Amino acid sequence: MEEAADAGPQNFDYDEVKNLIEQAIEPVLGKNVYQPKKVQDWNSAIVESVLKSLQAANKPFKYVVTCIIMQKNGAGLHTASTCYWDTKTDGSCSVRWDNATMNAIVTVFALHI
């Protein structure tokens, strides 16, 4: 019988998900300069890339992926989330990314099925 604390296929692996998110952001945003007309496409590309990578891992989870892209202009951005779930199997991961002109925050919520 597997221990619940083991990072096996039944448990959420924070480091693996963080790596998948980082790999999805960089090719899309990279060294781009913030352009309001492209934000919707960038958001969609990042979310789709993360979701495809998560599905390819073939783990027993339902996923929710969110992405926020905001121009750096001195305004503050605060986010928070809370979940009522099984902390032994479910999990979440948020990655903050930025360059000289924009900030991005991508969050994955994984719910064991």
C-alpha positions in Angstrom: 0.0 0.0 0.0 1.3 3.4 -1.0 1.9 6.0 1.7 -0.1 9.2 1.1 3.0 11.4 1.6 4.8 9.7 -1.4 4.8 11.8 -4.5 3.3 9.1 -6.7 0.9 9.2 -9.6 -2.0 9.7 -7.2 -0.6 12.8 -5.6 -0.2 16.3 -6.8 3.5 17.1 -7.7 4.0 20.8 -7.1 7.5 20.9 -8.7 6.5 19.1 -11.8 3.5 21.4 -12.3 5.7 24.5 -11.7 8.1 23.3 -14.3 5.3 22.7 -16.8 4.0 26.3 -16.2 7.4 27.9 -16.6 7.9 25.9 -19.9 4.6 27.2 -21.2 5.1 30.9 -20.3 8.6 31.5 -21.8 7.9 30.6 -25.4 4.8 32.7 -25.5 5.9 35.8 -23.6 9.6 35.5 -23.8 11.1 38.9 -24.6 7.8 40.4 -25.9 6.8 43.9 -25.0 3.3 44.3 -23.6 0.7 44.8 -26.3 -2.9 45.0 -25.3 -4.1 43.6 -28.6 -2.1 40.4 -28.1 -2.9 39.7 -24.4 -6.0 37.6 -25.2 -4.0 35.4 -27.6 -1.1 35.1 -25.2 -3.5 34.1 -22.3 -5.1 31.4 -24.5 -1.8 30.0 -25.7 -0.4 29.7 -22.2 -3.5 28.1 -20.7 -3.8 25.7 -23.6 -0.1 24.8 -23.4 -0.2 24.1 -19.7 -3.4 22.1 -20.0 -2.0 20.0 -22.8 1.2 19.3 -20.8 -0.9 18.3 -17.7 -3.1 16.0 -19.8 0.0 14.4 -21.3 1.2 13.5 -17.8 -1.8 11.2 -17.7 -2.5 11.6 -14.0 -6.0 11.2 -12.4 -6.8 14.9 -11.9 -9.3 17.4 -13.2 -7.5 20.7 -13.8 -8.4 24.4 -13.7 -5.8 26.7 -15.3 -5.9 30.5 -15.0 -3.6 33.1 -16.4 -3.4 36.9 -15.7 -1.2 39.2 -17.8 -0.9 42.8 -16.7 1.1 45.7 -18.0 3.7 47.0 -15.6 2.6 50.6 -15.0 2.9 51.0 -11.2 -0.5 49.6 -10.3 -0.7 46.9 -7.7 -2.0 43.4 -8.3 -3.0 41.1 -5.5 -4.5 37.7 -5.8 -5.7 35.1 -3.4 -7.4 31.7 -3.5 -8.7 29.2 -1.1 -9.9 25.6 -1.7 -11.8 23.1 0.3 -10.3 19.8 -0.8 -8.3 16.7 0.1 -4.8 18.1 1.0 -3.3 14.6 0.6 -4.1 14.3 -3.1 -5.3 17.7 -4.5 -3.1 20.8 -4.9 -2.4 24.1 -6.6 0.6 25.8 -8.0 1.0 29.5 -9.0 4.0 30.9 -11.0 4.8 34.6 -11.2 6.7 35.7 -14.3 7.7 39.2 -15.4 9.8 41.2 -17.7 10.4 44.9 -18.2 6.8 45.6 -19.5 4.5 43.0 -18.0 3.7 40.6 -15.2 2.0 37.2 -15.6 0.6 34.9 -13.0 -0.4 31.3 -14.0 -2.2 29.1 -11.5 -3.1 25.4 -11.8 -5.7 23.8 -9.5 -5.6 20.0 -9.6 -8.5 17.9 -8.2 -8.0 14.2 -7.8 -10.6 12.0 -9.5 
